[in-house]
Amino acid sequence: MPIVLLTVALIICVPALLWAAVRYGVLARRMQARRLPEKRARFAGREPLGAGEIYARFYGHESFARKPFEELWQKMAESLKLDASLLRPTDRFDTELAPVKGHMVEDEMIDLEELAIRELKRSGRSATLLKALAPKDIDGLVRLLLQRDSAAGSAQASIDANPSPGR
């Protein structure tokens, strides 16, 4: 009897689960196809600037090198699903990069946060640094991820000295 019930359950549940996975995937892609153009429209009037030009204008005097900046800039644009030449250091996470209202699909800000956590861990720093400093814009995130001897370093030292219980 239990084998019959298990077989019936598998015959009913497996196709239902496969259908839901396909349906959700298709629905998510459709919603993203509507949401992303709306988000990208926020940047439509901007003059395209290459990562090298952005570095020269905004970060040329900083302690971090151009190549790591350009690599990070491209990774951030890919995470956000936006054209890197239209991003600016002044783009705020709660305004220009905010999720599009009315859409129930995960936003790219989650992908950007995951990128930031990976970059922090790769450089030997705590992922809790992202929450501790809570950058408000692209510039704050760039500085957090690329500067080693700044406020990010001081905050890291504080986190290391006072680790949270979950760490």
N, C-alpha and C positions, 0 to 999 in steps of 0.2 A: 504493500500500500504506500509506504513513504517514497519508494522509487517512482511510482506512478505520479504522485503529487509533485515531486521534484521535476520530473519530465514535463508535466503540464505547465508548471511554473516557468521552466526554462523556455518552453515553446511560446508562452505568452509574453514573458518579461524581456527576453533578449531582443525580439523584434521591436517591442515598445521602446526599450532603451536606445536601440540604434536609430529608430525614427526620431526620438527626442533629440539625440545628439546631432543628427543631420538637420533637423528643423531649427534647433537653436543656432547652429553654425550658419545656416543660410539666413536666418533672421538677423543674427548679429552682423553679418556682412552687409545686408541691406540697410540696417540702421547706420552702420559706419559709412556707407556710401552716401547717405543723406547728411550725416553729421559733419564729416570732414570738410566738405566744400563750404559749409557754413562757418566752420572754424577758420579755414584758410582765407575766407573772404575778409577777415579782420586785418590781413596783411597785404591786401590787394594793391594799395596805393604806394607801397614802399619801393624805393630804389634798391635793386639787388646789390649786395655787397659781398665780396668773397671773404672767406675766413681770414685770409692774410690781411685784407684791408681793415676788417673789424679789429684784428689784433693790433695793427699799427695805430688805429684811431683811439682805441680804448685801453689797450694793455701793453703797449710797446715799452713803457717805463716800469713794468712790473718785474718781479723776480722770477717768474716762470717763463720758460722758453716758448717760442712760436709753434714748433712742431707738436708738442703735447696739447697746446691750446687748440690748434686746428683739428687734431684727432678728436678731442673732447667735443668741440663745437659740432662736428659732423655726427658723432654718436648721439648728442642731445637732439639734433634735428631729426635723426632717424627715429629716435624714441618718441618724439612728438608728432611724427609723420608730417613734418612741415619742411618747406624749402629752407635749407641752411642760410641761403643768401638773403632771406627776408627776416630772419631772427635778429634781434638786437639785445645787447646786454640789459637794456632798460625794460624789456618785456617782463611784466609782472605775472606771477602765477595765479593771482586772483582776478586778473583783468584780461589782458591780451591772450593769456594761455589757459584761462579758466575753462572748465567743461561747458559745452554747449547745453543750454537749458532745454529741458523737454526730451532728452534722450536718456534711455536707461541702460546704455552700453557703457562698459568700463572706459574711462577716459585715458588718454595717453600720459597723463600726469602720473599714473601708477607706473607706467613703463619708465618714465624719467626718474622716479624715485628709486626703482629697482636698479637702474643704471648707476645712480649716485651711490647707492649702498655697495654695489660691486666695485666701483672705483675706490671708495674709501677702504674697503677690505683689501683690495689689491695693493693699495699703498701702505697697508699695515696699520690703518687707523680704524677706530670703532665706528660702526654704523650708527650708533647712538648720537654721534656728532651731528648728523643731519637733523635730528629732532632738537638737539640742544641749541644749535645756531639758527635753525629754521629760516633759511634764506627766503626772501620775498620776491626775488627776481632772478633772471638768468645770470646777471653779474654776480650776485651773492653766491650762487651755486658754482660758477666758474672759480671764483676766489676760494671757496671752501675746498673744492676738489683739486686745485692746482697749487695753492700756496701752502708751503710747509712750515714757514716760520712766522706766521701771522697770528691773528686772533684764533684761527682754526687750531693752531698748535697749542695756544693757551687753553682753549676749551678742551682739547684732547687730553692735556695734562690733568685738567680738573676731572674729566670723566675717568681717567685711569686711577686717579687718587681716590675717587668716590664712586666705585662701580655700582650700578643699579642691581637690585636683587635678581633680575632676569638675565643678567649678563654672565 
